[in-house]
Amino acid sequence: MEEPILELKNVSVTYKNAEKEVYAVRNVNLTIEKGDSLGIVGESGSGKSTLIMALLRLLPENSTVIEGQARFLGRDLFTMTLEELNEIRWTQMAVVFQKAMNSMSPVHRIGTQFEDIYRVHEPKASRAEIKKRVYELFRLVNLPERVYKLYPHEMSGGMLQRVAIALSMLHHPNLLIFDEATTALDVVTQGQILKEVAELEKTMAMTRIMITHDMSVVAVSCSKIAVMYAGEFMEIGRTRDVLKNPQHPYTKGLLKAFPSLKGEIDGLSAIPGFLPDLSKQCRGCIFAPRCPKKTKACETTRPKPVRLADGRTVVCLAVGGEENE
């Protein structure tokens, strides 16, 4: 059996200062196979971006504690030296952040920035070689060649986001991560980019993680979904299974808060309450204070992952299985 692209085992991320500790991610387990397109969803503050920043080792070391294992192509990202990690970034694992303008130098042309980044890993590459590669990527993301000579301020938000996507694919990475990369775009441009990303996955055999709070983005562009709440995964499975028949109360709440374009028109309903104080350890289910299905047991017993017949994993005492008996 082929080795997973990424395998997380009991990954936790804790922020620390002189006064307290904040448990941003707690005991996360996840396996991503080659060719998967995984959407990680959840409301703001759920720990989605923190998890990705931890994998990329971009969190401040003096105030962050990372525990567990994150095996990328068989190697643990958390135990690599900085030199080993720099060899992987961009060449094997790349990320597209939300605000493309912030990723670009405002005083250098786009082509110059591509050349500089390309030569970090290929120092002997000629300008003609780099230009050929960049033009190939521009065609893939529907950008004209003239973009090579433009400055960032001369382009629209949609064009800049395409530039960021092209930049992330400069060295054919095995894993591409989108961290809210289409959130700031209008729905038409967002739809175009998502369609282009889906085509890229087919032509380049690319594996993708998409961080978002927008269920529609996951529905149209991801084969798998992981629902995150307060630093923990509540439900993981195939997108069509989870969206058509959600099992966890939090997943159901998210879907009820999102308008449907099909079927009868129903009123939207928000999930009552707020995210818990992550500086405090939780005895029972982390979602219990806001859950409409909670029982006394939910307040004192930590639910364990339950594997369902369709392959999904649900962390809830109300879902049957040997783990929660």
Residue frames relative to the residue before (quaternion, step in Angstrom):
aa qw qx qy qz dx dy dz
M 1.0000 0.0000 0.0000 0.0000 0.00 0.00 0.00
E 0.4917 -0.6830 0.4572 0.2877 3.58 -0.91 0.93
E 0.5248 -0.6553 0.4548 0.2973 3.54 -1.03 0.87
P 0.5289 -0.6327 0.4533 0.3383 3.63 -0.98 0.78
I 0.5612 -0.5710 0.4752 0.3651 3.55 -1.23 0.51
L 0.8050 -0.0236 0.0748 0.5880 3.56 0.87 -1.01
E 0.0040 -0.7933 0.6080 -0.0313 3.56 -0.92 0.94
L 0.1278 -0.7982 0.5876 0.0366 3.56 -0.62 1.18
K 0.0405 -0.7955 0.6045 -0.0086 3.56 -0.92 0.96
N 0.8486 -0.1602 0.0621 0.5003 3.55 -0.60 1.24
V 0.2081 0.7977 -0.5324 0.1923 3.57 0.90 0.97
S 0.0223 0.7823 -0.6206 0.0480 3.56 -0.86 1.01
V 0.1076 -0.7721 0.6241 0.0530 3.56 -1.13 0.73
T 0.0340 -0.8058 0.5905 -0.0304 3.56 -0.75 1.09
Y 0.2494 -0.7411 0.6053 0.1486 3.54 -0.92 0.97
K 0.0909 -0.8136 0.5741 0.0127 3.57 -0.94 0.92
N 0.0558 0.7371 -0.6728 -0.0287 3.49 -1.31 0.55
A 0.7610 -0.3901 0.2477 0.4554 3.57 -1.24 -0.09
E 0.7322 0.4574 -0.2362 0.4459 3.59 1.12 -0.60
K 0.8257 -0.0917 0.1047 0.5466 3.61 0.89 -0.84
E 0.3830 -0.6788 0.5728 0.2539 3.50 -1.42 0.10
V 0.1683 -0.7705 0.6085 0.0874 3.58 -1.06 0.79
Y 0.2711 -0.7864 0.5411 0.1235 3.56 -0.63 1.19
A 0.1342 -0.8596 0.4903 0.0521 3.57 0.23 1.31
V 0.7737 0.0709 -0.0295 0.6288 3.59 1.12 -0.72
R 0.0726 -0.8326 0.5491 0.0000 3.57 -0.81 1.00
N 0.8697 -0.1573 0.0915 0.4588 3.56 -0.80 1.16
V 0.1846 0.8051 -0.5342 0.1803 3.56 0.81 1.06
N 0.0562 -0.7728 0.6321 0.0102 3.56 -1.00 0.94
L 0.1611 0.7890 -0.5675 0.1720 3.56 -0.81 1.01
T 0.0986 -0.7744 0.6221 0.0598 3.56 -1.11 0.76
I 0.0871 -0.7863 0.6114 0.0172 3.56 -0.86 1.03
E 0.2381 -0.7884 0.5569 0.1079 3.55 -0.62 1.19
K 0.6565 -0.4992 0.3867 0.4127 3.54 -1.29 0.34
G 0.7975 0.2729 -0.2221 0.4901 3.58 -0.87 0.99
D 0.4874 0.6585 -0.4391 0.3688 3.59 1.26 -0.07
S 0.1077 -0.7209 0.6733 0.1240 3.54 -1.30 0.46
L 0.0528 -0.8410 0.5364 -0.0466 3.55 -0.17 1.35
G 0.1702 -0.7666 0.6122 0.0928 3.55 -0.91 0.97
I 0.1446 -0.7675 0.6196 0.0784 3.59 -0.80 1.02
V 0.0261 -0.8324 0.5510 -0.0523 3.56 -0.46 1.24
G 0.2952 0.7247 -0.5898 0.1995 3.53 -1.29 0.45
E 0.6044 -0.5735 0.3992 0.3826 3.55 -1.18 0.44
S 0.6863 -0.4736 0.3461 0.4301 3.58 -1.26 0.33
G 0.7713 0.3201 -0.2568 0.4866 3.56 -0.93 0.92
S 0.4868 0.6896 -0.4204 0.3327 3.59 1.27 0.12
G 0.5807 -0.6085 0.3731 0.3916 3.60 1.19 -0.27
K 0.3635 0.7667 -0.4719 0.2395 3.60 1.27 0.12
S 0.7283 0.4147 -0.2423 0.4887 3.58 0.72 -1.05
T 0.5929 0.5661 -0.3664 0.4402 3.61 1.05 -0.65
L 0.6380 0.5301 -0.3256 0.4539 3.58 0.97 -0.85
I 0.6842 0.4790 -0.2873 0.4689 3.59 0.88 -0.94
M 0.6537 0.5078 -0.3153 0.4641 3.59 0.95 -0.84
A 0.6175 0.5315 -0.3394 0.4701 3.57 1.13 -0.61
L 0.6454 0.5201 -0.3194 0.4593 3.59 0.98 -0.83
L 0.7091 0.4383 -0.2477 0.4936 3.55 1.05 -0.80
R 0.3563 -0.7517 0.4702 0.2948 3.59 1.35 -0.16
L 0.4092 0.7158 -0.4623 0.3264 3.57 0.95 0.93
L 0.5115 0.6296 -0.4275 0.3989 3.58 1.26 0.16
P 0.5730 -0.6016 0.4180 0.3676 3.63 -1.07 0.62
E 0.4168 -0.7507 0.4586 0.2291 3.58 -0.60 1.14
N 0.6685 0.5328 -0.3169 0.4108 3.60 1.02 -0.69
S 0.7819 0.2766 -0.1704 0.5320 3.62 1.21 -0.24
T 0.6864 0.4451 -0.2692 0.5082 3.59 1.25 0.27
V 0.1282 -0.7605 0.6319 0.0761 3.56 -1.06 0.83
I 0.0833 -0.7923 0.6043 0.0129 3.58 -0.74 1.11
E 0.0525 -0.8049 0.5910 -0.0136 3.56 -0.82 1.06
G 0.6648 0.5007 -0.3787 0.4048 3.55 -1.27 0.39
Q 0.4805 -0.6466 0.5070 0.3066 3.55 -1.32 -0.30
A 0.0417 -0.7572 0.6511 0.0321 3.54 -1.17 0.70
R 0.0617 -0.8367 0.5440 -0.0124 3.55 0.07 1.33
F 0.0649 -0.7873 0.6129 -0.0159 3.54 -0.59 1.25
L 0.8161 -0.1252 0.0144 0.5640 3.57 -0.44 1.27
G 0.7628 -0.4142 0.1827 0.4617 3.53 0.98 0.98
R 0.7049 0.4184 -0.2631 0.5087 3.61 1.24 -0.14
D 0.4400 -0.7142 0.4849 0.2474 3.57 -0.92 0.96
L 0.4072 -0.7400 0.4889 0.2180 3.57 -0.59 1.19
F 0.6832 0.5258 -0.2867 0.4179 3.57 1.06 -0.76
T 0.7330 0.3946 -0.2386 0.5001 3.62 1.17 -0.40
M 0.4580 0.6825 -0.4502 0.3487 3.61 1.26 0.02
T 0.4778 -0.6039 0.5382 0.3427 3.53 -1.24 0.44
L 0.6540 -0.5107 0.3722 0.4159 3.58 -1.23 0.35
E 0.6239 0.5399 -0.3389 0.4520 3.60 1.05 -0.73
E 0.6606 0.4981 -0.3027 0.4732 3.59 0.96 -0.86
L 0.6540 0.5205 -0.3064 0.4556 3.55 1.02 -0.84
N 0.6530 0.5202 -0.3132 0.4526 3.58 0.98 -0.80
E 0.6037 0.5467 -0.3525 0.4609 3.58 1.17 -0.49
I 0.6837 0.4856 -0.2714 0.4723 3.57 1.15 -0.67
R 0.6245 0.5539 -0.3478 0.4268 3.58 0.94 -0.85
W 0.8239 0.1666 -0.2087 0.5000 3.54 -0.98 1.05
T 0.7200 0.4177 -0.2770 0.4800 3.62 0.90 -0.76
Q 0.8107 0.1840 -0.0869 0.5490 3.61 0.97 -0.81
M 0.7877 0.1070 -0.0492 0.6048 3.56 1.18 -0.55
A 0.0327 0.8109 -0.5801 0.0701 3.59 -0.69 1.09
V 0.2183 -0.7811 0.5764 0.1002 3.56 -1.24 0.49
V 0.1872 -0.7327 0.6432 0.1203 3.54 -1.22 0.69
F 0.2341 -0.8017 0.5369 0.1193 3.58 -0.55 1.15
Q 0.7246 -0.4921 0.2915 0.3846 3.54 -1.31 0.36
K 0.7998 0.2383 -0.1163 0.5385 3.59 0.74 -1.00
A 0.3021 -0.8037 0.4884 0.1556 3.53 -0.09 1.35
M 0.6036 0.5841 -0.3609 0.4052 3.60 1.01 -0.78
N 0.6588 0.5204 -0.3091 0.4467 3.58 1.05 -0.76
S 0.6540 0.5163 -0.3058 0.4606 3.59 1.24 -0.39
M 0.6928 0.4722 -0.2581 0.4800 3.57 1.27 -0.27
S 0.4478 -0.6382 0.5474 0.3043 3.55 -1.16 0.60
P 0.3909 -0.7557 0.4712 0.2328 3.62 -0.68 1.01
V 0.7237 0.4509 -0.2393 0.4645 3.59 1.21 -0.41
H 0.6819 0.4230 -0.2932 0.5198 3.61 1.27 0.18
R 0.5285 -0.6213 0.4744 0.3312 3.56 -1.10 0.70
I 0.6508 -0.5337 0.3740 0.3895 3.56 -1.21 0.57
G 0.6532 0.5334 -0.3143 0.4360 3.58 0.91 -0.90
T 0.6412 0.5284 -0.3178 0.4567 3.57 0.99 -0.84
Q 0.6656 0.5038 -0.3042 0.4590 3.56 0.98 -0.81
F 0.6237 0.5207 -0.3316 0.4796 3.58 1.06 -0.72
E 0.6537 0.5223 -0.3140 0.4487 3.57 0.95 -0.88
D 0.6594 0.5156 -0.3083 0.4520 3.58 0.92 -0.91
I 0.6889 0.4748 -0.2828 0.4690 3.59 0.89 -0.93
Y 0.6299 0.5412 -0.3389 0.4422 3.59 0.99 -0.80
R 0.7144 0.4765 -0.2645 0.4389 3.58 0.91 -0.92
V 0.4591 0.6539 -0.4631 0.3835 3.61 1.23 -0.08
H 0.7816 0.2811 -0.1443 0.5378 3.58 1.01 -0.85
E 0.7582 0.2172 -0.1466 0.5971 3.59 1.24 -0.37
P 0.1040 -0.8673 0.4829 0.0612 3.61 0.51 1.17
K 0.7081 0.4598 -0.2633 0.4668 3.61 1.12 -0.53
A 0.4239 0.7231 -0.4596 0.2937 3.60 1.27 0.01
S 0.4107 -0.7053 0.5250 0.2411 3.56 -1.03 0.83
R 0.6391 -0.5291 0.3905 0.3989 3.55 -1.26 0.41
A 0.6373 0.5336 -0.3254 0.4508 3.58 1.03 -0.77
E 0.6396 0.5269 -0.3135 0.4637 3.58 1.02 -0.82
I 0.6690 0.4912 -0.2965 0.4725 3.56 0.93 -0.91
K 0.6496 0.5335 -0.3152 0.4406 3.55 0.92 -0.92
K 0.6310 0.5326 -0.3250 0.4611 3.58 1.01 -0.82
R 0.6654 0.4991 -0.2954 0.4700 3.58 0.93 -0.92
V 0.6648 0.5064 -0.3065 0.4557 3.60 0.91 -0.90
Y 0.6476 0.5142 -0.3227 0.4605 3.60 0.95 -0.80
E 0.6020 0.5480 -0.3482 0.4648 3.60 1.09 -0.68
L 0.6804 0.4806 -0.2807 0.4767 3.55 0.94 -0.91
F 0.6108 0.5507 -0.3491 0.4493 3.58 1.01 -0.74
R 0.6507 0.5045 -0.3193 0.4692 3.59 0.97 -0.80
L 0.6392 0.5426 -0.3253 0.4371 3.58 1.01 -0.80
V 0.7753 0.3168 -0.1678 0.5200 3.60 1.01 -0.80
N 0.5119 -0.6979 0.3830 0.3228 3.58 1.28 0.47
L 0.4311 0.6452 -0.5050 0.3779 3.54 0.76 1.13
P 0.4462 -0.6806 0.5030 0.2911 3.62 -0.98 0.73
E 0.6267 -0.5710 0.3791 0.3707 3.58 -1.15 0.57
R 0.5733 0.6213 -0.3771 0.3782 3.61 1.13 -0.58
V 0.5080 0.6519 -0.4170 0.3782 3.60 1.22 -0.39
Y 0.5475 0.6463 -0.3818 0.3697 3.57 1.14 -0.66
K 0.7624 0.3739 -0.1896 0.4930 3.59 1.04 -0.79
L 0.5551 0.6312 -0.3838 0.3823 3.59 1.27 -0.02
Y 0.4091 -0.6377 0.5837 0.2921 3.52 -1.39 0.30
P 0.6636 -0.5271 0.3402 0.4075 3.64 -1.11 0.52
H 0.6784 0.5079 -0.3138 0.4282 3.61 0.91 -0.82
E 0.6294 0.5477 -0.3332 0.4392 3.59 1.24 -0.22
M 0.6895 0.4575 -0.2624 0.4964 3.58 1.31 0.03
S 0.5350 -0.6096 0.4816 0.3319 3.55 -1.27 0.44
G 0.6900 -0.4730 0.3489 0.4224 3.56 -1.32 0.20
G 0.6539 0.5200 -0.3114 0.4528 3.57 1.01 -0.82
M 0.6472 0.5098 -0.3135 0.4721 3.57 1.02 -0.80
L 0.6519 0.5148 -0.3142 0.4598 3.58 0.98 -0.85
Q 0.6405 0.5144 -0.3358 0.4608 3.57 1.03 -0.73
R 0.6267 0.5185 -0.3268 0.4812 3.57 1.09 -0.69
V 0.6088 0.5394 -0.3412 0.4711 3.57 1.07 -0.75
A 0.6582 0.5150 -0.3048 0.4567 3.59 0.93 -0.92
I 0.6428 0.5087 -0.3187 0.4759 3.59 1.03 -0.79
A 0.6470 0.5097 -0.3139 0.4723 3.59 0.95 -0.87
L 0.6403 0.5363 -0.3131 0.4521 3.57 1.00 -0.86
S 0.6659 0.5157 -0.3016 0.4469 3.57 0.98 -0.84
M 0.7226 0.4281 -0.2388 0.4873 3.59 1.17 -0.56
L 0.2925 0.8149 -0.4664 0.1813 3.56 1.30 0.16
H 0.8026 0.2365 -0.1044 0.5376 3.60 0.99 -0.85
H 0.5381 -0.6596 0.3882 0.3530 3.63 1.12 0.65
P 0.0337 0.8353 -0.5482 0.0233 3.66 0.59 1.00
N 0.5119 -0.6343 0.4868 0.3142 3.55 -1.21 0.59
L 0.7893 0.1639 -0.0633 0.5883 3.57 1.11 -0.75
L 0.0847 -0.7874 0.6103 0.0193 3.55 -0.85 1.04
I 0.1553 -0.8040 0.5724 0.0419 3.57 -0.78 1.10
F 0.1430 -0.7628 0.6269 0.0681 3.57 -0.92 0.99
D 0.0929 -0.8009 0.5908 0.0311 3.59 -0.50 1.17
E 0.7888 -0.2603 0.1127 0.5453 3.59 -0.02 1.34
A 0.2231 0.8531 -0.4539 0.1281 3.57 1.17 0.62
T 0.7571 0.3357 -0.2139 0.5181 3.62 1.15 -0.34
T 0.3844 0.7754 -0.4463 0.2276 3.59 1.27 -0.02
A 0.7427 0.4374 -0.2322 0.4507 3.60 0.89 -0.93
L 0.5844 0.6040 -0.3669 0.3989 3.60 1.26 -0.09
D 0.5496 -0.5716 0.4744 0.3823 3.56 -1.23 0.41
V 0.6719 -0.5552 0.3104 0.3794 3.58 -1.16 0.62
V 0.6224 0.5415 -0.3505 0.4434 3.62 1.06 -0.67
T 0.6843 0.4653 -0.2762 0.4888 3.58 0.87 -0.98
Q 0.6189 0.5454 -0.3388 0.4525 3.56 1.02 -0.79
G 0.6647 0.5082 -0.2999 0.4582 3.57 0.92 -0.91
Q 0.6412 0.5264 -0.3188 0.4584 3.58 0.98 -0.82
I 0.6830 0.4880 -0.2900 0.4597 3.58 0.89 -0.94
L 0.6447 0.5169 -0.3246 0.4602 3.59 0.97 -0.81
K 0.6329 0.5200 -0.3247 0.4728 3.58 1.05 -0.75
E 0.6558 0.5090 -0.3036 0.4677 3.56 0.99 -0.86
V 0.6326 0.5297 -0.3283 0.4598 3.59 1.02 -0.81
A 0.6388 0.5265 -0.3205 0.4605 3.60 0.98 -0.84
E 0.6529 0.4989 -0.3085 0.4792 3.59 1.02 -0.80
L 0.6305 0.5423 -0.3304 0.4464 3.58 1.01 -0.79
E 0.6325 0.5415 -0.3337 0.4420 3.57 1.00 -0.79
K 0.6547 0.5091 -0.3097 0.4650 3.57 1.05 -0.75
T 0.7343 0.4402 -0.2388 0.4583 3.57 0.87 -0.96
M 0.7875 0.3234 -0.1536 0.5017 3.59 1.06 -0.70
A 0.3790 -0.7431 0.4730 0.2837 3.62 1.29 0.11
M 0.2607 0.8101 -0.4733 0.2274 3.53 1.00 0.95
T 0.2576 -0.7274 0.6154 0.1606 3.55 -1.18 0.69
R 0.0834 -0.8410 0.5342 -0.0207 3.58 -0.82 1.01
I 0.1349 -0.7140 0.6776 0.1134 3.51 -1.31 0.63
M 0.0767 -0.8002 0.5941 0.0295 3.58 -0.83 0.95
I 0.1989 -0.7707 0.5993 0.0856 3.56 -0.65 1.18
T 0.2354 0.7747 -0.5553 0.1899 3.60 -0.72 1.02
H 0.3078 -0.7008 0.5922 0.2518 3.55 -1.34 0.18
D 0.5736 0.5964 -0.3515 0.4378 3.56 1.36 0.10
M 0.3583 -0.7653 0.4987 0.1932 3.58 -0.37 1.24
S 0.6259 0.5594 -0.3501 0.4156 3.61 1.02 -0.72
V 0.6053 0.5552 -0.3503 0.4502 3.59 1.09 -0.69
V 0.6730 0.4799 -0.2883 0.4834 3.57 0.95 -0.90
A 0.6384 0.5638 -0.3259 0.4103 3.58 0.95 -0.90
V 0.7741 0.3610 -0.1889 0.4845 3.59 0.93 -0.86
S 0.8134 0.3143 -0.1397 0.4692 3.62 1.09 -0.41
C 0.7379 0.3884 -0.2306 0.5015 3.63 1.20 -0.10
S 0.3873 -0.7231 0.5261 0.2243 3.56 -1.02 0.81
K 0.7758 0.1899 -0.1106 0.5915 3.59 1.20 -0.53
I 0.1630 -0.7845 0.5936 0.0758 3.55 -1.23 0.52
A 0.0878 -0.7560 0.6463 0.0550 3.54 -1.16 0.74
V 0.2120 -0.7940 0.5627 0.0895 3.58 -0.59 1.19
M 0.1082 -0.8316 0.5446 0.0038 3.57 -0.55 1.20
Y 0.0333 0.7820 -0.6210 0.0420 3.55 -1.05 0.84
A 0.8612 -0.0516 0.0080 0.5055 3.57 -0.88 1.03
G 0.7565 -0.4215 0.2063 0.4555 3.56 0.93 0.93
E 0.7124 0.3977 -0.2543 0.5193 3.60 1.26 0.07
F 0.4358 -0.6653 0.5325 0.2897 3.57 -1.19 0.54
M 0.2723 -0.7812 0.5479 0.1239 3.55 -0.77 1.10
E 0.8002 -0.0455 0.0842 0.5920 3.57 1.02 -0.86
I 0.0152 -0.7872 0.6157 -0.0324 3.57 -0.94 0.98
G 0.3397 0.7450 -0.5267 0.2285 3.59 -0.82 0.91
R 0.7037 -0.3880 0.3370 0.4906 3.54 -1.29 -0.26
T 0.5896 -0.6288 0.3787 0.3370 3.54 -0.92 0.95
R 0.6804 0.4998 -0.3076 0.4389 3.59 0.82 -0.94
D 0.6493 0.5115 -0.3208 0.4625 3.61 1.04 -0.71
V 0.6980 0.4842 -0.2777 0.4485 3.56 0.86 -1.01
L 0.7081 0.4612 -0.2775 0.4571 3.59 0.89 -0.88
K 0.6884 0.4679 -0.2902 0.4722 3.60 1.03 -0.68
N 0.8160 0.0681 0.0020 0.5741 3.57 1.01 -0.77
P 0.0493 -0.8336 0.5499 0.0150 3.63 0.48 1.15
Q 0.2831 -0.7852 0.5340 0.1347 3.55 -1.04 0.82
H 0.7008 0.4376 -0.2804 0.4887 3.59 1.03 -0.68
P 0.5628 -0.6248 0.4206 0.3404 3.63 -0.95 0.81
Y 0.6355 0.5243 -0.3441 0.4504 3.61 1.05 -0.65
T 0.6289 0.5200 -0.3302 0.4743 3.59 0.99 -0.80
K 0.6433 0.5199 -0.3143 0.4659 3.58 0.97 -0.86
G 0.6554 0.5209 -0.3056 0.4535 3.56 1.00 -0.84
L 0.6376 0.5232 -0.3247 0.4629 3.57 1.00 -0.80
L 0.6797 0.4933 -0.2932 0.4569 3.57 0.92 -0.89
K 0.6508 0.5100 -0.3179 0.4640 3.61 1.04 -0.69
A 0.6683 0.4886 -0.2928 0.4784 3.57 1.21 -0.49
F 0.6774 0.4527 -0.2792 0.5082 3.57 1.32 -0.02
P 0.4322 -0.7277 0.4607 0.2672 3.63 -0.72 0.98
S 0.3043 -0.7426 0.5719 0.1700 3.55 -1.08 0.81
L 0.3493 -0.7421 0.5374 0.1960 3.56 -1.07 0.78
K 0.7057 0.3973 -0.2461 0.5326 3.57 1.31 -0.05
G 0.7802 0.3460 -0.2485 0.4581 3.55 -1.24 0.45
E 0.7538 -0.3708 0.2803 0.4645 3.53 -1.29 -0.33
I 0.4990 -0.6499 0.4900 0.2976 3.53 -1.20 0.63
D 0.0413 -0.7995 0.5990 -0.0187 3.56 -0.67 1.15
G 0.5355 -0.6152 0.4670 0.3415 3.55 -1.16 0.56
L 0.4498 -0.6760 0.5119 0.2805 3.55 -1.12 0.67
S 0.1004 -0.7877 0.6052 0.0564 3.56 -1.12 0.64
A 0.3484 -0.7474 0.5339 0.1871 3.56 -0.87 0.99
I 0.4957 -0.6057 0.5216 0.3397 3.55 -1.26 0.42
P 0.3860 -0.7466 0.4826 0.2464 3.63 -0.55 1.04
G 0.7520 0.4115 -0.2815 0.4311 3.54 -1.22 0.46
F 0.4235 -0.6877 0.5382 0.2408 3.53 -1.37 -0.18
L 0.6617 -0.4611 0.3934 0.4413 3.53 -1.30 0.18
P 0.5184 -0.6544 0.4434 0.3263 3.63 -1.01 0.69
D 0.5851 -0.5376 0.4675 0.3875 3.53 -1.34 0.23
L 0.2442 -0.8244 0.4970 0.1171 3.59 -0.28 1.26
S 0.5373 0.5847 -0.4292 0.4302 3.57 1.22 0.25
K 0.6851 0.4382 -0.2709 0.5149 3.57 1.32 -0.10
Q 0.4642 -0.6669 0.5101 0.2820 3.56 -1.01 0.83
C 0.2807 -0.7683 0.5568 0.1445 3.56 -1.00 0.86
R 0.3848 -0.7377 0.5081 0.2225 3.60 -0.80 1.01
G 0.8022 0.2600 -0.1197 0.5240 3.56 0.85 -0.98
C 0.7875 -0.2289 0.2204 0.5281 3.54 -1.09 -0.81
I 0.4900 -0.6914 0.4497 0.2824 3.59 -0.82 0.98
F 0.7018 0.4603 -0.2587 0.4782 3.59 1.16 -0.60
A 0.4085 0.7704 -0.4334 0.2277 3.61 1.25 -0.28
P 0.6615 0.5249 -0.3461 0.4087 3.69 0.81 -0.81
R 0.7585 0.3482 -0.1934 0.5157 3.61 1.15 -0.51
C 0.5507 0.6672 -0.3662 0.3427 3.58 1.27 -0.17
P 0.3887 -0.7340 0.5050 0.2348 3.63 -0.80 0.95
K 0.7031 0.4541 -0.2488 0.4875 3.60 1.25 -0.34
K 0.3961 0.7643 -0.4571 0.2238 3.61 1.21 0.03
T 0.1751 -0.7420 0.6383 0.1064 3.51 -1.29 0.59
K 0.7179 -0.4043 0.3171 0.4698 3.58 -1.26 -0.03
A 0.6351 0.5546 -0.3275 0.4263 3.56 1.02 -0.84
C 0.6122 0.5807 -0.3481 0.4085 3.59 1.06 -0.71
E 0.6696 0.5193 -0.2983 0.4393 3.58 1.11 -0.64
T 0.7868 0.3161 -0.1531 0.5076 3.60 1.17 -0.46
T 0.7334 0.3893 -0.2201 0.5119 3.61 1.21 -0.39
R 0.3485 -0.7271 0.5527 0.2109 3.56 -0.85 0.99
P 0.3548 -0.7408 0.5207 0.2326 3.62 -0.64 1.01
K 0.2980 -0.7394 0.5773 0.1766 3.55 -1.16 0.67
P 0.6221 -0.5528 0.3865 0.3975 3.60 -1.14 0.48
V 0.1522 -0.7774 0.6072 0.0621 3.56 -0.95 0.97
R 0.2708 -0.7631 0.5693 0.1425 3.57 -0.80 1.02
L 0.2229 -0.7928 0.5582 0.1008 3.58 -0.70 1.10
A 0.7085 -0.4866 0.3153 0.4023 3.55 -1.30 0.35
D 0.7002 0.4651 -0.2781 0.4648 3.61 1.05 -0.67
G 0.6330 -0.5799 0.3066 0.4111 3.59 1.31 0.22
R 0.5665 0.6092 -0.4003 0.3844 3.58 1.18 -0.21
T 0.3125 -0.7195 0.5899 0.1915 3.54 -1.33 0.39
V 0.0433 -0.7934 0.6070 -0.0133 3.57 -0.87 1.01
V 0.1939 -0.7697 0.5991 0.1052 3.58 -0.95 0.91
C 0.4391 0.6645 -0.4770 0.3716 3.56 0.06 1.34
L 0.4746 -0.6855 0.4766 0.2787 3.59 -0.92 0.90
A 0.6432 0.5453 -0.3248 0.4282 3.60 1.15 -0.53
V 0.6337 0.4963 -0.3303 0.4930 3.57 1.29 -0.25
G 0.4502 -0.7411 0.4389 0.2355 3.54 -0.65 1.17
G 0.3535 0.7123 -0.5602 0.2319 3.53 -1.19 0.56
E 0.6484 -0.5452 0.3606 0.3902 3.55 -1.20 0.52
E 0.6157 0.5908 -0.3485 0.3878 3.57 1.03 -0.75
N 0.7705 0.3474 -0.1841 0.5017 3.59 1.05 -0.71
E 0.4988 0.6554 -0.4406 0.3572 3.60 1.16 0.26
